[in-house]
């Protein structure tokens, strides 16, 4: 079965969209986990290691920034 140029372009576009959806999903999981761990650490646990909450907040911030960037790309 031979694919036309339009069908190939459609398959490439579908692959790119699936990649973007997977990226957003992964970034959302990172952001959610970062927030939950940081909140639990700050609320219930005694912070024995000072660096851990900072890592969690940075992870959440980067995940949210990635989501914003993908949304901006989809708007344009």
C-alpha positions in Angstrom: 0.0 0.0 0.0 1.5 3.3 -1.1 0.9 6.4 0.9 0.3 9.8 -0.7 2.1 12.9 0.4 -1.0 14.1 2.2 -1.3 10.9 4.1 2.3 10.9 5.1 1.9 14.5 6.3 -1.1 13.5 8.3 0.8 10.6 9.9 3.6 13.0 10.8 1.2 15.5 12.3 -0.5 12.8 14.3 2.8 11.6 15.7 3.8 15.1 16.6 0.5 15.7 18.4 0.8 12.4 20.3 4.3 13.4 21.3 3.0 16.8 22.6 0.2 15.1 24.5 2.6 12.7 26.1 4.9 15.6 27.0 2.1 17.6 28.6 0.9 14.4 30.5 4.5 13.8 31.8 4.9 17.4 32.8 1.6 17.4 34.6 2.6 14.3 36.5 5.9 15.9 37.4 4.2 19.1 38.5 1.6 17.3 40.6 4.1 15.0 42.3 6.4 17.9 43.0 3.6 19.9 44.6 2.3 16.9 46.7 5.8 15.9 47.9 6.7 19.5 48.7 3.5 20.1 50.6 3.7 16.9 52.5 7.3 17.5 53.3 6.6 21.1 54.6 3.4 20.2 56.4 4.0 16.8 58.1 7.7 15.9 58.0 10.5 17.5 59.9 12.8 18.9 57.2 16.0 17.1 57.9 17.4 17.8 54.5 17.0 21.4 53.3 17.6 20.7 49.6 14.7 18.3 49.1 11.8 20.9 49.2 13.7 23.2 46.9 14.2 20.3 44.4 10.4 19.6 44.6 9.4 23.2 44.0 11.8 23.5 41.1 10.4 20.3 39.6 6.9 21.6 39.9 7.9 25.0 38.4 9.6 23.4 35.5 6.6 21.1 34.8 4.2 24.0 34.8 6.5 26.1 32.6 6.6 23.2 30.1 2.8 22.9 30.1 2.6 26.7 29.5 5.1 26.5 26.6 3.2 23.6 24.9 -0.1 25.5 25.3 1.5 28.6 23.7 2.7 26.4 20.8 -0.7 25.0 20.3 -2.3 28.4 20.3 0.0 29.8 17.5 
